[in-house]
Amino acid sequence: MQFIEVPVLADHNLMRILGIDPGSRLTGYGIIENSARGYRYIASGSIRINEDYFPDRLKQIFDGILALVESYQPDCAAVEQVFMHKNADSALKLGQARGAAICAAQFKGLPVFEYAARQVKQAVAGKGNAEKMQVQHMVKILLNIQGELKLDASDALGMCICHAHYQQTELRLQQGLTK
């Protein structure tokens, strides 16, 4: 078993987080900066997949994540854990899209952290069974985003916020242990 060391923030350090909401037709992304003072919105959007041949779609996701990493230089990535769809074919395609995104982040040397949808909803909206629109609303408030925010982008930003919460908790725990 291999353990990944969780990057922890000192009071003066910034950590840039890339959140990914994978999909085989639309992959949402969000980027925030996290510091001991809180987090700040950097960017968000979608990688629109326009290929019909599925392996080409996966390559487009891979290439899109590579381009985001090169442009925004994140320190880590956060992605949703696999969950079971009612349709097995959809679940397989989502898993493959997720794999392409994770591989791209790992290819660029980023540690990748995975969170269950329930954890993200809890971190952002305060309850694990929150609706997508509640999460979207809270993401806009927490990151002070004005105007329209697409659901796939808000889900990806929710991943970032969730990781920031876990990271801040880890920092507090480490500080408590050293006192």
N, C-alpha and C positions, 0 to 999 in steps of 0.2 A: 504494500500500500504506500502511495506517495502522498505527502502532505504539502499543501501550498501555503506558504506564509502569507497572511493577510497584510497588505500594506496598511500602515497606520499613520495618521497625520500627527505631526507635531503642531503646536499652536500656530506657527508661521507658515506651514507648508500648504500648498494647494494640491489637490488631486483631481485630475480630469477623468470623468467617467463616461463611457460610451454605453448607452442602453440600447438593446436590440429587441425588437418585436418581430420575429421572423414569420414570413408567409411565403407561399410559393408564387404568388402574384404581386404581393405588396409587402415589403419588409420595412417596418418603421424603425427609425433611429432617433435618438436624443442624446445630447451631450450637455453635461453640467460640470461646473467646478465645485468641489467640496473643500471646505476649510474648517477650522475649528470655530469660525464665526457663522457657518451655515453654507448654503449652496447658492449658486448663481447659474442662471440659464445661459447657455452658449449657442446652441443650434438644435434644430429638429427638422424632420421631414420623412420622406419615403424613398426607397429604392423601388421604382416601378419596373416590374418584370414584363418585358414585351415579347419574350420568346415563347414558342409553342412546344418545342422539343424539351422535355423535362431536364435532361442533363445540361442543356444550354441555360435554362432558368437558374440552375444551381451555380453555374459559372458566373452568371450575372450577379447573383447575391454575393458570391465570394469576391468578385472584382469590386462590387460596390462597397463592401466593408473595407477592403484594402484601401480604396480611395479615401474613405472617411478617416481611417487611421492615419494615412499620410497627411491629409489636410488638417486634422484637428489635434493630432498627437495625444490621444488619451493615454492614461496610465493603466487603465484596466477596462474590462467590459463586463456588463451584467446582462444576463439573458434568462428568459423564463424557462423553468423546468418543463419537461414533456408532461402533457396531460392527455388523457384518453378522450378522443372524439367519439361520437356515436358512429361515425363512418370510419371504418378501419383504413380505407384508401386515403382519406383526408389526413388521418393521423400519421400515416407513413410519409406522405408528402411534406407535412409540417415538420416531422422529425428530420427529414433530409434537408429541408431549407434551414432549419436550426443548425444542423451539422455543418452546412456550408458556411454559415455565419461564424460559428465557433472556430472552425478550422482557419478561416481568414484572420480572425483576431489572434489565434495562437501562432499562426504563421508569422505575424508581425511582432511576436514576443509578448503579447498582452496576457496577463492572468485573466481568466474568465470565471465569473462567479454566477451561480445559478440560484434562482429563487422561485418558489411556488407562487402561482397567481394569488393565492390567499395571503401570502406574506406581503406581496406588493400592495394589495388592497388594504391590508391592515396598516402598513407603514404610511400610505398616502391618505386614505380616507378614514382611518380609525376603526374600520370593521372589515373582517375578512370576507364578508359576503356582499360588499358594495357593488353596485352596478357600474358598468363601463362609463356611463355619463357622470356618475358621482366622482369617479377617479379622475376623469378628464377635467371636471370642474375644480377639484382640489389641486391638481397639477398646475392649472393656470393660476390659481391663487398663490400656491407655495412658491412658484417661480416668477410671479408677477408678469405673466404673459398676457398681453392685450390682443384682442382680435381672435380670429379663427385658429383652432388647433385640431388637426385631424386625429381620429381615434387611434390609429396605429402609431402616430408620433407621441400622443399622450401616454399610451401604454409603454412605449420605450422610455419616455422621461420618468414614468412611474418606476421603472426598473432602476434608473439612476438614483432616484430619491430613496428607494428601498435599500440599495447598496450603501448610500450615504448614511442612512440610519444605522445599519449594521456596523459600518465602519466607525461611526461616532461612539456606539456602544462599546466596541472593542477597545477604543482609545480610553474611554472612561474606566473600563475594567482593568486595563493595564496600569493606568495612573493610580487606581485604587490599590492595586497589588504592590506597587512600589512605595506606598506611603507607610 
